[in-house]
Amino acid sequence: MPAGREDFAELPYEAPQDDLEKQVADIVAEVLDVDRVGRDDSFYDFGGTSLQAIRICARIERDLGMKALPLWFFSNDVLHEFVQELRTRAEKAHV
């Protein structure tokens, strides 16, 4: 059974705002073994490791078809910031 988000995060839960945020939040929650991840939650608040970042990025690429690099978690550890990085990189790739 996954751990509760509230055991890790101090901020009130804010639900993901769109489909991509929701999909990425679900992947992050599953890999980190927590019940849910909010849009303002930091990967590091859940004790995220580099191995988990690699697993999350591999799942994003496999399930969503979007390139994702674990390095992006260093400067975009909050869910909505990481998703914005995914969007920005995807847009640049299609130009």
C-alpha positions as CSV (number, residue, x, y, z in Angstrom):
1,M,0.0,0.0,0.0
2,P,1.4,3.4,-1.0
3,A,2.4,5.9,1.7
4,G,0.2,9.0,2.2
5,R,1.2,12.2,0.5
6,E,0.6,14.1,3.7
7,D,3.4,12.1,5.3
8,F,5.9,13.9,3.1
9,A,4.5,17.2,1.8
10,E,3.9,20.3,3.9
11,L,1.9,22.3,1.3
12,P,-1.9,21.7,0.9
13,Y,-2.7,19.4,-2.0
14,E,-3.4,21.0,-5.3
15,A,-4.6,18.6,-8.0
16,P,-2.9,18.5,-11.4
17,Q,-4.6,21.0,-13.7
18,D,-4.6,19.2,-17.1
19,D,-4.2,15.8,-18.6
20,L,-0.4,15.9,-18.9
21,E,0.1,17.0,-15.3
22,K,-2.3,14.3,-14.2
23,Q,-0.5,11.6,-16.3
24,V,2.9,12.7,-15.0
25,A,1.7,12.9,-11.4
26,D,0.3,9.4,-11.6
27,I,3.7,8.1,-12.9
28,V,5.6,10.0,-10.2
29,A,3.3,8.7,-7.5
30,E,3.6,5.1,-8.6
31,V,7.4,5.2,-8.9
32,L,7.7,7.0,-5.5
33,D,5.1,4.7,-4.0
34,V,2.8,7.5,-2.6
35,D,-0.9,7.7,-3.0
36,R,-0.9,11.0,-5.0
37,V,1.3,13.9,-6.0
38,G,0.0,17.4,-6.3
39,R,1.1,20.0,-8.8
40,D,3.1,22.0,-6.2
41,D,4.8,18.9,-4.7
42,S,8.6,18.6,-5.0
43,F,10.1,15.3,-6.1
44,Y,12.6,15.7,-3.3
45,D,10.0,16.0,-0.6
46,F,9.1,12.4,-1.2
47,G,12.7,11.3,-0.9
48,G,13.1,11.0,-4.7
49,T,16.5,9.5,-5.8
50,S,18.4,9.6,-9.0
51,L,17.4,6.0,-9.7
52,Q,13.7,6.9,-9.3
53,A,14.2,10.0,-11.5
54,I,15.5,7.6,-14.2
55,R,12.5,5.3,-13.8
56,I,10.1,8.2,-14.0
57,C,11.7,9.5,-17.1
58,A,11.7,6.1,-18.7
59,R,8.0,5.6,-17.9
60,I,7.2,9.1,-19.4
61,E,9.0,8.2,-22.6
62,R,7.4,4.8,-22.8
63,D,3.8,5.8,-21.8
64,L,3.6,9.3,-23.1
65,G,6.1,9.3,-25.9
66,M,7.8,12.4,-24.6
67,K,11.5,12.8,-24.1
68,A,12.3,13.3,-20.4
69,L,15.7,13.5,-18.8
70,P,16.4,12.9,-15.1
71,L,18.7,16.0,-15.1
72,W,15.6,18.1,-15.4
73,F,14.6,17.2,-11.9
74,F,17.5,19.2,-10.5
75,S,16.1,22.5,-11.6
76,N,12.4,21.5,-12.0
77,D,11.7,19.3,-9.0
78,V,8.1,20.7,-8.5
79,L,5.6,18.7,-10.6
80,H,4.1,21.6,-12.6
81,E,7.6,23.0,-13.3
82,F,8.8,19.6,-14.5
83,V,5.7,19.2,-16.7
84,Q,6.4,22.7,-18.1
85,E,9.9,21.6,-18.9
86,L,8.5,18.6,-20.8
87,R,6.2,20.9,-22.8
88,T,8.9,23.4,-23.6
89,R,11.3,20.7,-24.8
90,A,8.6,19.0,-26.8
91,E,7.7,22.3,-28.5
92,K,11.4,23.0,-29.4
93,A,11.7,19.5,-30.8
94,H,8.9,20.1,-33.2
95,V,10.1,23.4,-34.5
